[in-house]
Amino acid sequence: MKKNICIRNAHLIDVDSGRVLSPRSVVLQNGKIHQITEAPANADATTIDAAGLYLCPGLIDCHVHFFWDAGPDPRGTYLASDDKTRMAQARRNAGIALAAGITTMRDLAAPAPLMFEFQHQVQCGQIPGPHIISCGYALMRPKGHCHFMGGGEVSTAEEVRQLSTAQLAQGAGFIKLMASGGGLTPGTVPHDADLPLALLRAATAVARDHGVQITAHCHATESIERAVDAGLDMIEHANFVEPPGRYRYDEDIAKRIRDQGIVVSPTAYGALQTARRFRAAGGAHNPNDVAAVERLEGRVKNTTHFHRLGMKIIAGTDCGATNSPFDCLVDELLTYTQAGLSPEEALQSATSRSAQYLALPDRGQIKEGYLADLTLLQGNPFEDLNHLRSPLKVFKSGQLVHELANPQNHNHAH
């Protein structure tokens, strides 16, 4: 039997209240936070002295792609790889995320057989990685966005029902739709609403029947409207692009999203990185994506509007996609602060709020009975979100899964 761990003398980051609690001991047992106490450490436990440093919940990245390499051409490298290389890429990405203190990740489009196998290997402890919630294949129109991963193309409500149901039986935790085109896939454009409303409704019915959530990739304004009409739980990107490729924020639709309680994942940081690259290169990699830079830079403006309207925002990086490495979640949060969120609100979007909105009631906060997913930080993240980078220690389900090799002038473990 594994010994309990007691982390003593740690300032606790109470993400929900935005407060830092005075130093106390946190006892980890059977993967959970067993006890939080101001009493001295438990003699039966392996003790780690936090020496007054900061203990924060593990982070949640709500939008990732494990099987992409986060380089300038993720589609190209994916297509040039075999399954063995793709699995190695996913393992590498998982390791980078854990070392960055990200303990839960939601994968939003992958080659389903590999995804479910990878998820299983991580769950069984065969390979290190965060907790994973995945959709397997995203569902798209024939030759739609991300069809190059195989297996997700649908043209009828019956095909939507069959594929969604099959994936949920194999280990998918939610349903993802490609409701518009995307910048990565030739033959699609972001301003086109690709999936008819009837198919969105068919997928939503399957999600409701199985008690899971449903989300959609939406760049096109019309695809956002369809997602709202179909009653989806979430919208990824929510980019507001109209034919012939013009970015224009739409306040009326944004208010409808808010009033229906739909959650948005703005995926802003990677978009800014790509926009910078396109500006430097003098054009997008998809010549038909005529408003690429305006659309990508518009995500920060959208986030400002979403926050002003009091919408539900979760932090997702789209990591794996172009210029978005698996440790860029802090950059996403810093981008939200540029858009008007406070550091506390930004951190909530990757901890307590994201756990709440993703229906993961056992994580995202340091509370008794919650999963022992924790990061030990050098400084207070409410004062500077950069303290979330390079955590000194990362715990997942009560196990120490990462330790910084050479923390400067600190040696706190006994």
Long-range contacts (C-beta under 8 A, 24 or more apart in sequence): 2-398, 2-399, 3-44, 3-45, 3-46, 4-28, 4-29, 4-34, 4-42, 4-44, 4-45, 4-46, 5-45, 5-46, 5-47, 5-48, 5-372, 5-395, 5-398, 5-400, 6-41, 6-42, 6-45, 6-46, 6-47, 6-48, 7-48, 7-50, 7-55, 7-374, 7-376, 8-40, 8-41, 8-47, 8-48, 8-49, 8-50, 9-49, 9-50, 9-51, 9-52, 10-50, 10-52, 10-53, 10-54, 10-55, 10-376, 11-50, 11-52, 11-53, 11-54, 11-55, 11-380, 12-36, 12-54, 12-55, 12-366, 13-54, 13-55, 13-56, 13-57, 13-347, 13-366, 13-377, 13-380, 13-381, 13-382, 14-365, 14-366, 15-56, 15-57, 15-344, 15-347, 15-348, 15-351, 15-352, 15-364, 15-365, 16-348, 16-352, 16-365, 18-342, 18-344, 18-348, 18-382, 20-54, 20-380, 20-382, 23-50, 23-52, 26-55, 26-366, 26-374, 28-372, 28-374, 28-395, 28-398, 29-398, 30-398, 31-371, 31-372, 31-397, 31-398, 31-399, 32-369, 32-370, 32-371, 32-372, 32-398, 33-366, 33-367, 33-368, 33-369, 33-370, 33-371, 33-372, 33-374, 34-368, 35-368, 36-366, 36-367, 36-368, 47-414, 48-376, 48-393, 48-412, 48-413, 48-414, 49-412, 49-413, 49-414, 50-376, 50-412, 51-410, 51-412, 53-376, 53-377, 53-378, 53-392, 53-410, 53-412, 54-376, 54-377, 54-378, 54-379, 54-380, 54-381, 54-387, 55-366, 55-374, 55-375, 55-376, 55-377, 56-101, 56-347, 56-351, 56-366, 56-374, 56-375, 56-376, 56-377, 56-381, 56-388, 56-391, 57-351, 57-352, 57-363, 57-364, 57-365, 57-366, 57-373, 57-374, 57-375, 58-101, 58-102, 58-103, 58-104, 58-130, 58-351, 58-363, 58-373, 58-374, 58-375, 58-394, 58-395, 58-396, 59-100, 59-101, 59-102, 59-103, 59-104, 59-329, 59-350, 59-351, 59-375, 59-388, 60-102, 60-103, 60-104, 60-105, 60-106, 60-314, 60-315, 60-350, 60-351, 60-354, 60-355, 60-358, 60-360, 60-363, 60-364, 61-97, 61-102, 61-104, 61-105, 61-106, 61-315, 61-316, 61-317, 61-319, 61-329, 61-350, 62-106, 62-265, 62-314, 62-315, 62-316, 62-350, 62-354, 62-358, 63-106, 63-108, 63-236, 63-265, 63-267, 63-316, 63-317, 63-318, 63-319, 64-93, 64-97, 64-105, 64-106, 64-107, 64-108, 64-316, 64-317, 64-318, 64-319, 64-320, 64-326, 65-107, 65-108, 65-109, 65-110, 65-318, 65-319, 65-320, 65-321, 66-90, 66-93, 66-94, 66-105, 66-107, 66-110, 66-115, 66-118, 66-132, 66-320, 67-110, 67-111, 67-114, 67-115, 67-149, 67-320, 68-320, 68-321, 69-320, 70-319, 70-320, 70-321, 70-322, 70-323, 70-324, 70-325, 70-326, 71-322, 71-323, 72-277, 72-322, 72-323, 73-285, 73-322, 74-184, 74-320, 74-321, 74-322, 75-148, 75-184, 75-185, 78-148, 78-149, 79-148, 83-111, 83-114, 86-111, 86-114, 87-114, 87-117, 87-118, 90-114, 90-118, 91-118, 91-127, 91-129, 93-319, 93-320, 93-326, 94-122, 94-127, 94-128, 94-129, 94-130, 94-326, 95-128, 95-129, 96-325, 96-326, 96-327, 97-129, 97-130, 97-319, 97-326, 97-327, 98-128, 98-129, 98-130, 98-394, 98-396, 98-401, 98-402, 99-327, 99-394, 99-402, 100-326, 100-327, 100-329, 100-330, 100-389, 100-390, 100-391, 101-375, 101-388, 101-391, 101-394, 101-402, 102-130, 102-326, 102-327, 102-329, 103-130, 103-131, 103-363, 103-373, 103-375, 103-394, 103-396, 104-130, 104-131, 104-132, 104-133, 104-355, 104-360, 104-363, 104-373, 105-130, 105-131, 105-132, 105-133, 106-132, 106-133, 106-134, 106-173, 106-174, 106-316, 106-358, 107-132, 107-133, 107-134, 107-135, 108-135, 108-138, 108-176, 108-215, 108-217, 108-236, 108-316, 109-135, 109-137, 109-138, 109-146, 109-149, 109-152, 109-176, 109-178, 109-217, 110-134, 110-135, 110-136, 110-137, 110-149, 111-137, 111-149, 111-150, 111-151, 112-136, 112-137, 112-151, 112-152, 112-167, 112-170, 112-172, 116-170, 116-171, 116-172, 119-171, 120-171, 128-401, 130-396, 131-363, 131-371, 131-373, 131-396, 131-397, 133-173, 133-174, 133-358, 133-360, 134-171, 134-172, 134-173, 135-167, 135-172, 135-173, 135-174, 135-175, 135-176, 136-167, 136-170, 136-171, 136-172, 137-163, 137-167, 138-176, 138-177, 138-178, 138-217, 139-163, 139-164, 139-175, 139-176, 139-177, 139-178, 139-195, 139-199, 139-203, 140-177, 140-178, 140-194, 140-195, 141-178, 141-194, 141-195, 143-187, 143-188, 144-178, 144-181, 144-185, 144-188, 144-194, 144-195, 145-178, 145-180, 145-181, 145-182, 145-184, 145-185, 145-188, 145-194, 145-217, 146-178, 146-182, 146-184, 146-185, 147-185, 148-185, 152-178, 154-199, 156-199, 157-198, 157-199, 157-201, 157-202, 160-199, 160-202, 160-203, 160-206, 161-202, 161-205, 161-206, 164-203, 164-206, 164-207, 165-206, 165-210, 168-206, 168-210, 168-212, 172-212, 173-212, 174-207, 174-212, 174-213, 174-214, 174-215, 175-203, 175-206, 175-207, 175-212, 175-213, 175-214, 175-215, 176-214, 176-215, 176-216, 176-217, 176-236, 177-203, 177-214, 177-215, 177-216, 177-217, 177-227, 177-232, 178-216, 178-217, 179-216, 179-217, 179-218, 179-220, 179-223, 179-224, 179-226, 179-227, 180-217, 180-218, 180-219, 180-220, 180-222, 180-223, 180-241, 181-219, 181-220, 182-217, 182-219, 183-274, 183-284, 183-285, 183-286, 183-289, 183-292, 183-322, 184-286, 184-321, 184-322, 185-286, 186-286, 189-245, 189-286, 189-288, 189-289, 190-219, 190-220, 190-239, 190-241, 190-245, 190-289, 190-291, 190-292, 190-295, 191-219, 191-220, 191-221, 191-241, 191-242, 191-243, 191-244, 191-245, 191-246, 191-291, 192-220, 192-243, 193-220, 193-222, 193-223, 193-225, 193-226, 194-220, 194-223, 195-223, 195-226, 196-226, 197-226, 197-229, 197-230, 200-226, 200-227, 200-229, 200-230, 200-232, 201-230, 201-231, 203-230, 204-230, 204-231, 204-232, 207-233, 213-358, 213-359, 215-265, 219-295, 221-248, 221-250, 221-253, 224-250, 224-253, 224-257, 225-253, 227-262, 228-253, 228-256, 228-257, 228-260, 228-262, 231-260, 232-262, 233-262, 233-263, 234-262, 234-263, 234-264, 234-265, 234-314, 234-357, 235-262, 235-263, 235-264, 235-265, 236-265, 236-267, 236-316, 237-265, 237-266, 237-267, 237-299, 237-318, 238-264, 238-265, 238-266, 238-302, 238-306, 239-295, 239-298, 239-299, 239-302, 240-298, 240-302, 241-291, 241-295, 244-290, 245-288, 245-289, 245-290, 245-291, 245-295, 246-291, 246-294, 247-291, 247-294, 247-295, 247-298, 249-298, 249-301, 249-302, 249-305, 251-305, 254-302, 254-305, 254-306, 254-309, 254-311, 255-309, 257-311, 258-309, 258-310, 258-311, 258-312, 261-312, 262-312, 263-312, 263-313, 263-314, 263-357, 264-306, 264-311, 264-312, 264-313, 264-314, 265-313, 265-314, 265-315, 265-316, 266-299, 266-302, 266-303, 266-306, 266-313, 266-316, 266-336, 266-339, 267-299, 267-316, 267-317, 267-318, 267-332, 268-299, 268-300, 268-303, 268-332, 268-335, 268-336, 268-339, 269-317, 269-324, 269-328, 269-331, 269-332, 269-334, 269-335, 270-317, 270-318, 270-319, 270-321, 270-322, 270-323, 270-324, 270-328, 270-332, 271-295, 271-296, 271-297, 271-299, 271-318, 272-296, 272-297, 272-299, 272-300, 272-335, 273-322, 273-323, 273-324, 274-322, 274-323, 277-322, 277-323, 300-335, 300-338, 300-339, 301-339, 303-335, 303-336, 303-339, 303-340, 303-341, 304-339, 304-340, 307-336, 307-339, 307-340, 307-341, 307-345, 308-340, 312-353, 312-357, 313-341, 313-349, 313-353, 314-349, 314-350, 314-353, 314-354, 314-357, 314-358, 315-346, 315-349, 315-350, 315-354, 327-389, 329-388, 330-385, 330-386, 330-388, 330-389, 333-385, 333-388, 334-385, 334-386, 337-385, 343-381, 343-382, 343-383, 343-384, 343-385, 344-382, 346-385, 347-381, 347-382, 347-385, 347-388, 371-397, 372-396, 372-397, 372-398, 373-397, 376-412, 378-407, 378-410
